[in-house]
Every structure is written in C-alpha cells, then in structure tokens.
Amino acid sequence: MRYTDLKGKKVLVIGSGLSGIGSVRLLHEVGAIPVLLDENEKATKEGIVAKLDDRDKDIELILGKISDKQIEELELIVPSPAVPLDSETILRIKAQNKRIWSEIELAYNFAKGKLVAITGTNGKTTTTTLVGEIMKAHYKSVYVVGNIGYSYALRALEMTDETVSVGEISSFQLEAVENFHANVSAILNITPDHLNRHHTMECYAQMKENVTNLQDENDVCVLNYDNEYTRAIGERAKTKVIFFSSHEKLTNGLYLDGEEIFMATEGNAVRIMNIHDMNLVGLCNVENVMAAIAISISMDVPMDTILKVIHDFKAVEHRIEFVATKNGVDYYNDSKGTNPDAAIQGIKAMSKPTYLIGGGYDKGSEYDEWIEAFDNKVKKLVLIGATKEKIAECARKHGFNEIVFQETFDDALKYCSDNAVSGEAVLLSPACASWDMFPNYETRGKLFKEYVNKL
C-alpha cells in the first residue's frame, strides 16, 4: 500500500545533492511542506538556493544542527544517500519515532508504471544503462533513474501507468525502504565495499537484499549464480529467480560456454549470442549483458530487440573505457573501479603490459585479491592518494615490488606517459573512491581523458 498522504505535513529532507533537491521538488508538488537541512560546514544558503527550482526557493532551510523542537514538528524524514542512518542527527530523529524514508522510497510512493531495480557491488551503471536503452527500444515512456545520476523523485510525478522505470539502486538507498516494490529486481554481485558505512559484510549484503523485500511469485529477481551471497538470496527468495553464470552450465538461466552465451530452460539450452557480437570488453561485461538479457526478457522485450541494442551499445563512460592510443600506448579510463573487485575486472580486461594507476580514499577495503589478479599483466603500479602506503604494503606481501609513489594525479599521469612504450597500456583503475582528491569518480576520469587527449 503506497503512502501518499503528505499534504500540509512537514517533511525534512537532509542533504542538498541531486536526491535532496529532487525530493524537495516532489514534496512541494504533492502539497507537503519541505524543510531542507544541510549539515555540511561548507554549505551556504546562497549555494543551496541556486540549486533549487524557482518554485522551491522559499522553503525553510536549516544549516548546521536541527533542534529537538523542529524534529517534533516533522511527519517524515528523507535523508540523502550520503547520510548514514547511525549518524547523530538520524539517531535523534529515531528517538522521536519519526518515519524515515530514502529518496527512492519517497519517489516510489508517488511513481506509476513498472519498475526495474538493479543493485550489486559492481556493474550497476553499465547494466542499468544497457537495460534502459533496451527498454527505450521497446517502450514509449522510459525513465532511467537512481544512483546513475538522475533523481527518481524528480521524475516520479511525470510517470504514467505505461511508464517503465529502470533504477540503479545503491545499498545506501536501500537502507530505508518500506513500500518499495520492483517488478523485476537484479542483484549483480555482492563483494566487500562500503564497510566503513555498513560495518559488516552481513549488514551490507542485507541492504542489497532489501531490493527483494516485497517481491512475490509474480515478480522476477535476476541473480549471479557464481556469487555466494546472491546464490543464497536466490535459495530463499519468494519470487521467480533467473540466475546467470560465467562459470557454470545452468539447467535454468543464462550462462557462458566458451565465447557463447546460452539460455537454458529445464536443461534445454538455446544459443543467444557470441560475446564478440558486442562492443563491451571483459568478463564483467559479459555478466552485465547476461543480466540485462534476463531482465529484459522478464519485461517482455523481444529477443531481436534485445540483441540489436546490445550489438550497438558502447561502454559506459569511466568503466573500462578505451580513451585513445598515443605513441602506440593504449589508454583506458576505469575511474569507476572504486573498489578492489571492480578494479579486478579492469585488470582482467587488459591484454598488454600495463601501467596501473591506483589509490585514493580509504573505504576500509582489503587489496589482496586485486594484487593477486595482476597475473603478470601489471608492469608498474603507480600509487597516489590516502591508501598508497596500505596498497604498497599489501603488494609487497604478495611479492609485487614494481611500485611507484606519486604525490599528485598529474604526476602519476606524467610518469605513465613518459615511461610507457609502444605495445603497452596505461589503465586508471584505482580500486578506491576518489573523495580524498576529487569530488567524485567522474571528475577523476574526465581529467584522465583530458590529459590523454592532449598528448
């Protein structure tokens, strides 16, 4: 049962990023009284007002700390994904037994049509973008929303009963859901990430599994058979499950056999496509494509349409993205490799001796499996950022000593371009978030591409 009775009621939105601004707009449209709180010390009233729609500029703004009295007046709280649910402010709000919704929960209660919700540690953006393109090739009204950079709340009221929404959903967004119900969900994989926020793998995995909370036998959940967490989710799911695998020949589901993708039903396997019939590279992208096929057939899209879109689809920016060949050296931008498991996929996609740029913000990750995946492909590991010493220590423990420290991103780029020779590659795949040096991974990737293109 969707909850939409917010008219005339005060709703606190925490954070003035995309999610926060989208939430304010939706709340105003449905007759609620939004209050916007930003606890960032650098936030200014002028800066926040500049982000707001003209119709929202008169809302109440709170910079800094909210009072207990102000909390008492609230009907609902919508924290942005960056706000932990164990933060001091949220704990004070919980003490007053106030309802807490993530932005995707708020949006869902007012949205219409069918919903595809895609989560997982890695591959979300590529899979969501690809599924969005497939849906657009078959349906007239399609919205791609969520963690991919488009506020779900901002678009929710534009949707109709004929709309298909495709959402990239993060673990942060799944922390506070209540009625959120996807017709088709997908959990691509679960590997260590964001443990500074979720603290344990069990908690992190549970947040991902929340995407299936209200699904039943009429819905579909697409899961990775090769991942122990997602396979276990499939065993207890109440919904119809479609597995995909790059290692096992499945009796039911999609699987990779050599260079061919098959779809099996009760042991009867049908060839779908050859992996060279697409522009994406790397085993991770084969898995993303299998997931996209499973999602799309569950949404009743014809296979011919699915395969045509896959054939024409280009790599998502910042994800194992080929940038250019300069002086015989291939440059790849994998700035979205913000954790070790994602960065492993970047290394696996390389076929030449590689100068690897790594390091950045410390999310509490361990780097052993990443180092082990170098597999004689990495010629030099060029380290920057807050984690460089931690990564170097791990690399040496595994017998890898070709390590170079650089103070700045520009220094690392210059070192690679000065030393890599024809027939080699330079790969930006940091295995870390960007926040110690950049506002986001997109900025990091764009600077890399700008540097390369000027060579």
C-alpha positions as CSV (number, residue, x, y, z in Angstrom):
1,M,0.0,0.0,0.0
2,R,1.6,3.3,-1.1
3,Y,1.6,6.1,1.4
4,T,0.9,9.5,-0.3
5,D,-0.9,11.4,2.5
6,L,1.6,14.2,2.9
7,K,-0.5,17.3,2.1
8,G,0.2,20.1,4.6
9,K,2.7,18.0,6.5
10,K,6.3,19.0,7.3
11,V,8.9,16.7,5.7
12,L,12.6,17.1,6.5
13,V,15.0,16.5,3.6
14,I,18.6,16.0,4.6
15,G,21.3,17.0,2.1
16,S,21.2,19.3,-0.9
17,G,22.6,17.0,-3.6
18,L,20.6,15.5,-6.5
19,S,18.5,13.3,-4.3
20,G,17.7,16.1,-1.8
21,I,16.8,18.7,-4.5
22,G,14.6,16.1,-6.3
23,S,12.9,15.2,-3.0
24,V,12.1,18.9,-2.3
25,R,10.5,19.3,-5.7
26,L,8.3,16.3,-5.4
27,L,7.2,17.2,-1.9
28,H,6.3,20.7,-3.0
29,E,4.3,19.3,-5.9
30,V,2.2,17.0,-3.7
31,G,1.4,19.7,-1.2
32,A,3.8,18.8,1.6
33,I,5.9,21.4,3.4
34,P,9.5,20.5,2.7
35,V,12.3,21.6,5.1
36,L,15.8,21.3,3.8
37,L,18.7,20.5,6.2
38,D,22.3,20.6,5.2
39,E,24.9,19.8,7.8
40,N,27.9,20.4,5.6
41,E,30.0,23.1,7.2
42,K,30.8,24.5,3.7
43,A,27.2,24.8,2.7
44,T,25.8,28.3,2.3
45,K,22.2,29.4,1.9
46,E,23.1,31.1,-1.4
47,G,24.7,27.9,-2.8
48,I,21.7,25.8,-1.9
49,V,19.1,28.2,-3.2
50,A,21.0,28.3,-6.5
51,K,20.3,24.6,-6.9
52,L,16.6,24.8,-6.2
53,D,13.8,25.3,-8.8
54,D,12.3,28.8,-8.7
55,R,9.1,27.3,-7.2
56,D,11.1,25.9,-4.2
57,K,13.3,28.9,-3.3
58,D,11.1,30.0,-0.4
59,I,11.3,26.7,1.6
60,E,12.7,26.6,5.1
61,L,16.4,26.0,5.1
62,I,18.4,24.8,8.1
63,L,22.2,24.9,8.0
64,G,24.1,23.0,10.7
65,K,22.1,21.4,13.5
66,I,18.4,20.8,13.8
67,S,16.7,21.3,17.2
68,D,14.6,18.7,19.0
69,K,11.6,21.1,18.8
70,Q,12.0,21.2,15.0
71,I,12.2,17.4,14.8
72,E,8.9,17.2,16.8
73,E,7.0,19.0,14.1
74,L,8.0,16.6,11.3
75,E,5.9,13.9,9.7
76,L,8.7,12.3,7.7
77,I,12.4,12.4,7.2
78,V,14.1,11.8,3.8
79,P,17.9,11.6,4.2
80,S,20.1,11.7,1.1
81,P,22.1,8.5,0.4
82,A,25.3,10.1,1.9
83,V,23.7,10.4,5.3
84,P,24.4,7.3,7.5
85,L,21.4,6.0,9.4
86,D,23.6,5.8,12.5
87,S,24.6,9.5,12.4
88,E,23.9,11.7,15.4
89,T,21.1,13.5,13.7
90,I,19.3,10.4,12.5
91,L,19.6,8.7,15.9
92,R,18.0,11.8,17.5
93,I,15.2,11.5,14.9
94,K,14.8,7.8,15.5
95,A,14.5,8.5,19.3
96,Q,11.3,10.5,18.4
97,N,9.9,7.6,16.4
98,K,9.7,9.5,13.2
99,R,9.2,7.8,9.8
100,I,12.5,7.7,7.8
101,W,12.4,7.1,4.0
102,S,15.2,7.1,1.5
103,E,14.6,9.2,-1.7
104,I,13.8,6.0,-3.7
105,E,11.1,5.1,-1.2
106,L,9.6,8.6,-1.4
107,A,9.6,8.5,-5.2
108,Y,8.2,5.0,-5.4
109,N,5.1,6.0,-3.3
110,F,4.2,8.6,-6.0
111,A,5.5,7.0,-9.2
112,K,3.5,4.9,-11.6
113,G,4.1,2.1,-14.1
114,K,6.6,-0.8,-13.8
115,L,9.9,-0.7,-12.0
116,V,13.2,-2.5,-12.7
117,A,15.6,-2.1,-9.8
118,I,19.2,-3.0,-10.3
119,T,21.8,-3.3,-7.5
120,G,25.1,-5.0,-6.7
121,T,28.6,-4.0,-5.8
122,N,29.8,-3.7,-9.4
123,G,28.3,-3.5,-12.8
124,K,25.2,-1.4,-11.8
125,T,25.8,1.6,-14.1
126,T,26.7,-0.4,-17.2
127,T,23.7,-2.8,-16.7
128,T,21.3,-0.1,-15.8
129,T,22.3,2.0,-18.8
130,L,22.1,-1.0,-21.2
131,V,18.7,-2.1,-19.8
132,G,17.5,1.5,-20.1
133,E,18.4,1.5,-23.8
134,I,16.7,-1.8,-24.4
135,M,13.5,-0.6,-22.7
136,K,13.6,2.6,-24.8
137,A,13.8,0.5,-27.9
138,H,10.5,-1.3,-27.0
139,Y,8.5,1.0,-24.7
140,K,7.4,4.6,-25.4
141,S,7.8,6.0,-21.8
142,V,11.0,5.0,-20.1
143,Y,12.9,6.7,-17.3
144,V,16.4,5.8,-16.1
145,V,16.8,7.0,-12.5
146,G,18.6,6.5,-9.2
147,N,22.3,6.2,-8.3
148,I,23.1,6.6,-12.0
149,G,22.8,10.4,-11.6
150,Y,19.1,11.1,-12.2
151,S,16.8,11.8,-9.2
152,Y,14.0,9.3,-9.1
153,A,11.9,11.8,-7.0
154,L,12.3,14.5,-9.6
155,R,10.8,12.3,-12.3
156,A,8.2,10.3,-10.3
157,L,5.2,12.6,-10.9
158,E,5.8,12.6,-14.7
159,M,5.3,8.8,-14.8
160,T,2.1,7.1,-16.1
161,D,0.7,3.6,-15.9
162,E,2.5,2.9,-19.1
163,T,5.9,4.0,-17.9
164,V,8.9,1.7,-17.3
165,S,11.4,3.0,-14.8
166,V,14.9,1.5,-14.7
167,G,16.7,2.3,-11.4
168,E,20.3,1.9,-10.4
169,I,19.9,1.4,-6.7
170,S,22.7,1.6,-4.1
171,S,23.0,-0.1,-0.7
172,F,22.7,3.4,0.8
173,Q,19.3,4.0,-0.9
174,L,18.0,0.6,0.3
175,E,18.7,1.3,4.0
176,A,15.3,3.0,4.5
177,V,12.6,1.4,2.3
178,E,9.1,0.4,3.2
179,N,6.8,0.0,0.2
180,F,9.4,0.0,-2.5
181,H,8.5,-2.9,-4.8
182,A,10.2,-3.7,-8.1
183,N,8.5,-5.8,-10.7
184,V,12.0,-7.0,-11.8
185,S,15.0,-6.8,-9.5
186,A,18.6,-7.7,-10.0
187,I,21.5,-8.2,-7.6
188,L,24.5,-8.5,-9.9
189,N,27.1,-9.5,-7.2
190,I,28.0,-8.7,-3.6
191,T,31.7,-8.2,-2.7
192,P,33.3,-6.1,0.1
193,D,32.6,-2.4,-0.3
194,H,31.4,0.5,1.8
195,L,32.3,-1.4,5.0
196,N,33.1,2.0,6.6
197,R,29.4,2.6,6.4
198,H,27.8,-0.8,6.8
199,H,30.5,-2.2,9.1
200,T,30.0,-5.9,8.3
201,M,29.5,-7.9,5.1
202,E,26.3,-9.4,6.6
203,C,24.8,-5.9,7.0
204,Y,26.0,-4.8,3.5
205,A,24.5,-8.0,1.9
206,Q,21.2,-7.4,3.8
207,M,20.9,-3.9,2.4
208,K,21.3,-5.3,-1.1
209,E,18.8,-8.0,-0.5
210,N,16.3,-5.3,0.6
211,V,15.6,-4.8,-3.1
212,T,13.6,-8.0,-3.0
213,N,11.6,-7.2,0.2
214,L,8.1,-7.0,-1.2
215,Q,8.6,-9.2,-4.3
216,D,6.4,-12.2,-4.7
217,E,5.8,-15.1,-7.1
218,N,4.5,-12.6,-9.7
219,D,7.8,-10.8,-9.8
220,V,11.3,-11.7,-11.0
221,C,14.7,-11.4,-9.4
222,V,17.9,-11.8,-11.5
223,L,20.9,-13.1,-9.6
224,N,24.5,-14.1,-10.1
225,Y,24.9,-17.8,-9.6
226,D,28.7,-17.6,-9.1
227,N,28.5,-15.2,-6.1
228,E,27.9,-17.0,-2.8
229,Y,25.8,-14.1,-1.4
230,T,23.5,-13.8,-4.4
231,R,23.1,-17.5,-4.8
232,A,22.0,-17.8,-1.2
233,I,19.5,-15.0,-1.8
234,G,18.1,-17.0,-4.7
235,E,17.6,-20.0,-2.4
236,R,15.3,-18.1,0.0
237,A,13.6,-15.7,-2.5
238,K,9.9,-15.7,-2.7
239,T,9.9,-14.5,-6.3
240,K,10.8,-16.2,-9.6
241,V,14.6,-16.3,-9.8
242,I,16.7,-16.2,-13.0
243,F,20.3,-17.0,-12.5
244,F,23.2,-16.1,-14.8
245,S,26.7,-17.6,-14.6
246,S,30.1,-17.2,-16.3
247,H,31.5,-20.4,-14.8
248,E,28.7,-23.0,-14.7
249,K,26.4,-24.5,-17.3
250,L,23.0,-23.9,-15.7
251,T,19.9,-26.1,-16.1
252,N,17.8,-22.9,-15.8
253,G,19.2,-19.4,-16.6
254,L,21.8,-17.8,-18.7
255,Y,25.4,-19.0,-18.9
256,L,28.7,-18.5,-20.7
257,D,30.2,-21.5,-22.5
258,G,33.5,-20.6,-24.2
259,E,32.6,-17.5,-26.2
260,E,28.9,-18.2,-26.5
261,I,26.0,-17.1,-24.2
262,F,23.2,-19.7,-23.8
263,M,19.8,-19.6,-22.1
264,A,18.6,-22.8,-20.6
265,T,15.1,-23.8,-19.6
266,E,14.7,-27.2,-17.8
267,G,18.0,-28.3,-19.3
268,N,17.1,-27.3,-22.9
269,A,19.8,-24.7,-23.9
270,V,19.5,-22.2,-26.7
271,R,22.4,-20.2,-28.0
272,I,21.8,-16.5,-27.6
273,M,24.9,-14.7,-28.9
274,N,28.7,-14.7,-29.2
275,I,30.5,-12.3,-26.9
276,H,32.3,-10.8,-29.8
277,D,29.0,-9.5,-31.1
278,M,29.2,-6.7,-28.6
279,N,31.5,-3.7,-28.1
280,L,32.0,-4.2,-24.4
281,V,35.2,-5.9,-23.1
282,G,35.9,-8.1,-20.1
283,L,34.2,-10.9,-18.3
284,C,32.5,-8.5,-16.0
285,N,30.7,-7.0,-19.0
286,V,29.7,-10.5,-20.3
287,E,28.0,-10.9,-16.9
288,N,26.3,-7.5,-17.2
289,V,25.0,-8.4,-20.6
290,M,23.6,-11.8,-19.4
291,A,21.9,-9.9,-16.5
292,A,20.5,-7.4,-19.0
293,I,19.1,-10.1,-21.2
294,A,17.4,-11.8,-18.2
295,I,15.9,-8.5,-17.0
296,S,14.7,-7.6,-20.5
297,I,13.0,-10.9,-21.3
298,S,11.3,-10.7,-17.9
299,M,9.9,-7.3,-19.1
300,D,8.6,-9.0,-22.3
301,V,11.0,-7.3,-24.7
302,P,11.6,-9.5,-27.9
303,M,15.0,-11.1,-28.2
304,D,15.7,-9.5,-31.5
305,T,15.3,-6.1,-30.0
306,I,17.5,-7.0,-27.0
307,L,20.3,-8.3,-29.2
308,K,20.2,-5.3,-31.6
309,V,20.7,-2.9,-28.7
310,I,23.5,-5.0,-27.2
311,H,25.2,-5.1,-30.5
312,D,25.2,-1.3,-30.8
313,F,25.9,-0.5,-27.2
314,K,29.1,1.3,-26.3
315,A,30.9,1.2,-22.9
316,V,29.7,3.4,-20.2
317,E,31.9,6.4,-19.5
318,H,34.6,5.7,-16.9
319,R,34.1,1.9,-16.9
320,I,37.0,0.2,-18.7
321,E,36.5,2.9,-21.3
322,F,39.1,3.0,-24.2
323,V,40.3,6.6,-24.5
324,A,42.9,6.7,-27.2
325,T,46.2,5.2,-28.5
326,K,49.0,7.7,-28.2
327,N,52.5,6.8,-29.4
328,G,51.5,3.2,-29.6
329,V,50.2,3.1,-26.0
330,D,46.6,2.3,-25.2
331,Y,44.9,4.4,-22.5
332,Y,41.9,3.1,-20.6
333,N,39.7,5.0,-18.1
334,D,38.3,2.8,-15.4
335,S,37.8,5.5,-12.8
336,K,34.5,3.8,-11.8
337,G,36.7,1.0,-10.4
338,T,36.2,2.4,-6.9
339,N,36.7,-0.9,-5.0
340,P,39.1,-3.9,-5.4
341,D,36.5,-6.2,-7.0
342,A,35.6,-3.6,-9.7
343,A,39.3,-3.0,-10.3
344,I,40.0,-6.7,-10.7
345,Q,37.6,-6.6,-13.8
346,G,39.7,-3.8,-15.2
347,I,42.9,-5.8,-14.9
348,K,41.3,-8.9,-16.4
349,A,40.3,-6.8,-19.5
350,M,43.9,-5.9,-20.2
351,S,45.9,-7.9,-22.7
352,K,49.2,-5.8,-22.7
353,P,51.9,-4.9,-20.2
354,T,50.1,-2.3,-18.1
355,Y,51.0,0.8,-16.1
356,L,48.2,0.8,-13.4
357,I,47.2,3.9,-11.6
358,G,45.7,3.1,-8.2
359,G,44.9,4.5,-4.8
360,G,42.6,7.0,-3.3
361,Y,40.1,7.4,-0.4
362,D,40.1,4.5,2.1
363,K,36.7,2.8,2.4
364,G,38.1,0.1,4.6
365,S,38.8,-2.3,1.7
366,E,41.5,-5.0,1.6
367,Y,43.5,-5.3,-1.6
368,D,44.9,-8.9,-1.6
369,E,42.7,-10.3,-4.3
370,W,43.3,-7.2,-6.5
371,I,47.0,-7.7,-6.3
372,E,46.7,-11.4,-6.9
373,A,44.8,-10.6,-10.1
374,F,47.7,-8.7,-11.6
375,D,48.8,-12.0,-13.2
376,N,52.0,-10.7,-14.7
377,K,50.0,-8.0,-16.6
378,V,51.0,-5.0,-14.4
379,K,54.4,-3.6,-15.3
380,K,54.2,-0.8,-12.8
381,L,51.8,0.0,-10.0
382,V,51.6,3.8,-9.8
383,L,50.1,4.8,-6.4
384,I,48.5,8.1,-5.2
385,G,46.1,9.2,-2.5
386,A,45.4,8.2,1.1
387,T,45.7,4.5,0.5
388,K,49.0,4.3,-1.3
389,E,51.0,3.1,1.6
390,K,48.4,0.5,2.6
391,I,48.2,-0.8,-1.0
392,A,52.0,-0.9,-1.4
393,E,52.4,-2.9,1.8
394,C,49.8,-5.4,0.5
395,A,51.5,-5.6,-2.9
396,R,54.9,-6.3,-1.3
397,K,53.4,-9.0,0.9
398,H,52.3,-10.8,-2.3
399,G,55.7,-10.4,-3.9
400,F,54.9,-7.5,-6.2
401,N,57.6,-4.7,-5.9
402,E,57.2,-2.7,-9.1
403,I,55.7,0.2,-7.2
404,V,56.0,3.9,-7.8
405,F,54.6,6.6,-5.5
406,Q,53.4,9.9,-6.9
407,E,52.2,12.9,-4.9
408,T,49.5,14.2,-7.4
409,F,47.3,12.8,-10.0
410,D,49.1,14.8,-12.7
411,D,52.4,13.4,-11.5
412,A,51.1,9.9,-11.9
413,L,49.8,10.6,-15.4
414,K,53.1,12.2,-16.5
415,Y,55.1,9.3,-15.1
416,C,53.0,6.8,-17.1
417,S,53.0,8.7,-20.3
418,D,56.8,9.3,-20.0
419,N,57.6,5.7,-19.4
420,A,55.1,3.5,-21.2
421,V,56.2,2.4,-24.7
422,S,54.5,1.3,-27.8
423,G,52.7,-2.0,-27.3
424,E,51.9,-1.3,-23.6
425,A,48.8,0.2,-21.9
426,V,48.0,2.7,-19.2
427,L,45.0,1.9,-17.0
428,L,43.3,4.2,-14.5
429,S,41.6,1.7,-12.2
430,P,42.1,2.9,-8.7
431,A,40.4,0.3,-6.5
432,C,39.4,3.2,-4.3
433,A,36.9,6.0,-4.1
434,S,38.0,9.4,-5.3
435,W,36.9,11.6,-2.4
436,D,40.4,12.3,-0.9
437,M,41.5,14.1,-4.1
438,F,38.3,14.7,-6.2
439,P,34.6,15.4,-5.7
440,N,33.7,12.2,-7.5
441,Y,35.0,9.4,-9.8
442,E,33.6,11.3,-12.9
443,T,35.9,14.2,-12.3
444,R,38.9,11.9,-11.9
445,G,38.0,10.1,-15.1
446,K,37.4,13.3,-17.1
447,L,40.8,14.7,-16.0
448,F,42.5,11.5,-17.1
449,K,40.8,11.7,-20.5
450,E,41.7,15.3,-20.9
451,Y,45.3,14.6,-20.2
452,V,45.4,11.7,-22.6
453,N,43.8,13.6,-25.4
454,K,46.3,16.4,-25.1
455,L,49.3,14.0,-25.5
